[in-house]
Amino acid sequence: MKIPLLSRRQLLTSSFMGAAGLLASKSAAAALGRACGLTPTQATGPFPPTPEQLAQQSDQDWDLTRVTGKAERAKGQVIEILGQVQNENCNPIPNATIEVWQACTSGKYNHPNDDSATWQDPNFQYFGWAKTDAKGCYRLKTVIPGHYSNDPLPKDDPEHWERTPHIHFRVWVAGHFELVTQMYFEPSTFDYDPTLTPEYIEKLNFLDRLLRPVPAGEKDRIVIPFLSGAARDGLIAKYGVPKSSVDPDAKAGEFTLVVTRAK
């Protein structure tokens, strides 16, 4: 029997309900007491790569801006995501696996359930992996994803809402609970495109139904500024990334991922 594909709106609604359950479970985690602030959990969402996609795509590395066999770079603003995976006592965790998936710059996912009409980027990888080194550090290269509507509803419809730009993360490592979260963008990041202003991103962030319920004191753990110029160069130097390996127009941001030890 063929299982019918759900619409983007139905899938996003189910993700929103799942996120509400995750937020409700936080009180138990908070009771444990943390030296480091835990990374807020977020819904997996409706568009993680399918088993079939994982089996078919050989290019699954940390650089999503290039696809093996393609000459062109992905469209959009290139970013370097640098960070460290830590436990709740701020100790770095080597050999952690980080999985990411996201939309391309148009807001389109490479997923059979994404029924939106916008275009896909054949030069974008859409999902990939990184491993932390001996110091618990990782590096990812990708592009800033586009925002997208939940459905082609009029903007004055009460059911209309848009997802702000975000990237999905999954982290797992032996002896720790799996972390699923999403990374968002500080509005000041958007100084490169006159059609997508910081003010507009601030509005999208405020209205996003998955980001908005995150407590104010925790939002800065997942809403990340991306830097240019000397500030960017200082950040990539902090992580020992050769400047020659960074695209000249790339921005860089630091995203620390804090996971909980299984007890």
Protein Blocks (a to p, Z undefined) as FASTA:
>chain_A
ZZddddfklmmmmmmmmmmmmmmmmmmmmmnopabdcdddddebjmbccfklmmmmmblc
fblkbcehiabdcedjddddddddddfkopacehiacddddddfkopacdfklmcfbdcd
fkbgkiacddddfkopacddddddddddfbdcdfkbmkbccdddddddddddehiacddd
dddddfklmmmbfklcfklmmmmmmmpmklmmpcfklmmmmmccddehjllmmmmmmnop
afklpcfkbccddddddddddZZ
